[in-house]
Amino acid sequence: MAEGEDLQTFTSIMDALVRISTSMKNMERELVCPVCKEMYKQPLALPCAHNVCHVCASEVLLQHGYLCCDPTSEPSSPAATPATRSPRLGRRAVPKPDRLDRLLKSGFGTYPGRKRGTVHPQTVSFPCPACQRDVDLGERGLGSLFRNLTLERVVERYRQTINISAAIMCQFCKPPQLEATKGCTECKSSFCNECFKLYHPWGTQKAQHEPTPPTLTFRPKGLMCPEHKEEVTHYCKTCQRLVCQLCRVRRTHTSHKITPVLSAYQALREKLTKSLAYILSSQDTVQTQIAELEETVKHTEVNGSQAKEEVSQLIQGLCAMLEEKRATLLQAIEECQQERLASLHCQIQEHQAMLENSGMVGYAQEVLKETDHPCFVQAAKQLHNRILRATDSLQSFRPAATASFSHFQLDVSRELKLLTDLAFIRAPEAPVIDTQRTYAYDQIFLCWRLPQHSPSAWHYTVEYRKTDAKAKGLKLWQRREEVRGTSALVEYLDTDSVYVLRVKGCNKAGFGEYSEDIYLHTPPAPVLNFFLDNRWGFNRDRLAISKDQRAVRSVPGIPMLFAAERLMTSCHLSIDLVIGDVAITQGKSYWACCVDPSSYLVKVGVGLESKLQEWFQVPQDVVSPRYDPDSGHDSGAEDTTVEAPPPYAFLTIGMGKILLSHGSALTSRDPNGCTVPLPPRIGICLDYEQGKVSFYDAVSFRELWECGVDCSGPVCPAFCFIGGGALHLQELVANKQERKVTIGGFAKLD
């Protein structure tokens, strides 16, 4: 029984040792200098958050033409001999004298006797071997870097743990040297017991030196400022750098957020502890992700081989087609060549028959010797036709076929260009959101386009989510997949919320990059859909309502001219009014409209239905302070003795501006009144229960103005015109169609 327990204990100890050994071997990768591939020795912390040995950094700078101070690996000590210094010092290449002179004249480095300011200061750029980027070290170069004492301690503990450090010998013993048992940070040397007593006698100042474990690398007790050689006491959050008291009062850190190093230590230690605890508690997740990555590696290898095979087959198919086409073209040339050769050979034979010693000429000469007239006529008639054909061929000679094959030339410039451009299919580039056509109303209408030289997309994926600054975590993206075309509708949205949207395209090569995120604000209340009422009240001589009852235009004409003439005799100028065909009796409602920037004077807002009916029955004038629909944007606003809210609330728009008079009447010409540019769309939000109406820039949903209104009865949307003007109601996104609406010569493309 006891033997079984001992065996189990031994097994657990061995397992622990194996885990520790594996962990230490894995940690060794973090302790190797990227330049010399050895354990760090006097590592310096670079601004890019990487480390490098002091000697290695000096050698790298020397290779790039910078002069550095002699980077001794250990400070001078009584026993500092070449044998105890870094072996890499002997291998360092020293620049030649002519190169040193050239570098000094060019302003690099420092040297004794150089005056300040005589040469323009040069900043030192260090090529980090870890991140492959040039790191700016400033004018002081390596002198501005902190020594990473923590990393040095970790390296030393690692060496002691895996027992790879060689025995450190006493630096003061005469041969044979004894093994060192103590070290002295002040003396920067290692001693055996006898030598330590000898060099630290009682009653002297050296007797106060505190012994440390023996080492070849002596570190200061605390981290020192590389510039002022003072102990660092603070941390600059702005520069993310440790500073001493002298650094703190310099102009460089003026107005910077500086905290004591203890606070920075506690904060960073807490963050690091939490991060490390999260990683340690997520080991199962890490293993799962590693397994997923390994599976991805396998799929990558398989898919890569498959892609190579597909490309090889396609290229082989192209080659086979080219070979087939080559055979067809060569066959056509061969047939034409044989046909021409046959014609030319036939023509040669005909001409050879006309030679003196040819058969036809000899035969003709023999026929001419015939004296029997009937026989001669019979033979000469056949021969004469052949002679005529030969004579014609001789007189009008032309080869029966041309020797040129120019019409068999191939123009392969287009094919060569196609082959030159032959490349793998690229995924679509990131779409560009069309901000001019994208807007939020009852739904979101999102419109985009691909860049000019982007590959085409088969379909798109639209992603959106609601942003909530108060929520701790981000909400998940919602998707609309396989969207055809370059626009989409996003439905079922919350009111008075901000949504972020993005788009990406897809083709045979897969999905491309996302577009830039666009943020859209939904209306503050449900959208009210209504039409302009054309059945009663409005002046048909001066107002024209479109067939779809969503747009109206003021066309004053001759009556307006007569009214303007009577205005000089103190007559009043009429205001034309048109209302919506709905009456609001509860809740919150929102609608928007677009006003023509060239309109002279247009008023948009709301009013009590009963008061609007009175308005139609008794048209009011532009200068009446009681019933002016914009007497300070709400009638009755100038009467401070009346606490009841006004029956109307209108926003005044004219000549491309919006008048914001802060409640003062137009006739008072309040100097505090101001104007703002007219946005593309004006939004109106009525809160019936609260008795308030708000006016918005319907593009950015910036509130322009808010006032009270009497909601003791049904309230209707209302629009007023003075002079020429036009507006149209915002159409619901759900019913959006691209069409042109023309109202009395005023054209608007929805």
Disulfide bonds with the S-S distance in Angstrom:
none
